[in-house]
């Protein structure tokens, strides 16, 4: 029973894909982003109850205006079917071996 992927959110503007490396506690986590940077990210208050994250999840990160190379917000979590679609379309080429 495979899920059919109809619409997948792709990065727009300054958004970047990443993999959750480690939870740091207190709503913060370390995310390895596809642009080669590691960011300490948080889940914004409006999404706290909706996003449940674990190590290894593929997420969409929006870097902050200030300290954008070090900090950001997690705004989307991809399910396994969406991750496969992203791999097929070439969005996750740099980190395919880690997923």
C-alpha positions in Angstrom: 0.0 0.0 0.0 2.1 2.9 -1.2 1.0 6.5 -0.9 0.5 8.4 -4.0 2.2 11.8 -4.1 0.1 14.5 -5.7 1.8 17.7 -4.6 5.2 18.1 -2.8 6.3 21.4 -1.3 9.7 22.4 -2.9 12.0 25.1 -1.6 11.1 28.6 -2.7 13.1 31.8 -2.3 15.7 31.4 0.4 14.3 28.1 1.8 16.6 25.1 1.9 16.2 21.3 2.5 18.0 19.6 5.3 18.2 16.5 7.5 17.6 16.7 11.3 20.9 15.5 12.8 20.2 15.9 16.6 17.6 17.2 19.0 19.1 19.8 21.4 16.2 20.1 23.7 14.0 23.1 24.4 12.5 23.0 20.9 15.9 23.4 19.2 17.6 21.0 16.9 20.7 20.7 14.7 19.9 20.5 11.0 22.4 19.7 8.3 21.3 21.7 5.3 21.9 21.1 1.6 23.8 24.3 1.2 26.6 22.8 3.3 25.8 24.6 6.5 24.7 23.3 9.9 22.0 25.4 11.5 20.4 25.4 15.0 16.8 25.4 14.1 13.5 25.7 16.0 9.9 25.0 15.3 7.9 28.3 15.3 5.1 28.5 17.8 2.3 28.2 15.2 3.6 24.8 14.2 4.7 23.4 17.5 1.7 21.1 17.9 1.7 20.0 14.3 5.4 19.1 13.7 6.7 16.1 15.6 10.3 15.6 14.5 12.9 12.8 15.0 16.5 12.4 13.9 16.8 11.6 10.2 13.7 13.5 9.2 14.0 15.5 6.0 12.8 19.0 6.6 12.4 22.4 4.9 14.3 25.2 6.7 13.8 28.9 6.4 17.1 30.7 7.5 16.7 33.7 9.7 17.3 37.3 8.3 20.0 37.8 10.9 22.5 34.9 11.6 21.0 33.0 8.6 24.1 30.9 8.3 23.7 29.6 11.8 20.0 29.7 12.7 16.7 29.0 11.1 13.1 27.8 11.4 11.8 24.3 10.5 8.6 25.0 8.5 7.9 21.6 6.9 8.5 17.9 7.4 8.4 15.5 4.5 6.8 12.1 4.8 8.6 9.0 3.3 6.7 9.1 0.0 7.6 12.8 -0.5 11.3 12.0 0.3 11.3 9.4 -2.4 9.7 11.9 -4.9 12.4 14.5 -4.0 15.2 11.9 -4.6 13.7 10.9 -8.0 13.5 14.6 -9.0 17.1 15.3 -7.9 16.5 17.6 -5.0 18.4 15.3 -2.5 21.4 14.3 -4.6 24.0 15.6 -2.2 22.7 13.7 0.8 21.1 10.5 -0.6 23.5 8.2 1.2 22.6 9.6 4.6 18.8 9.1 4.2 
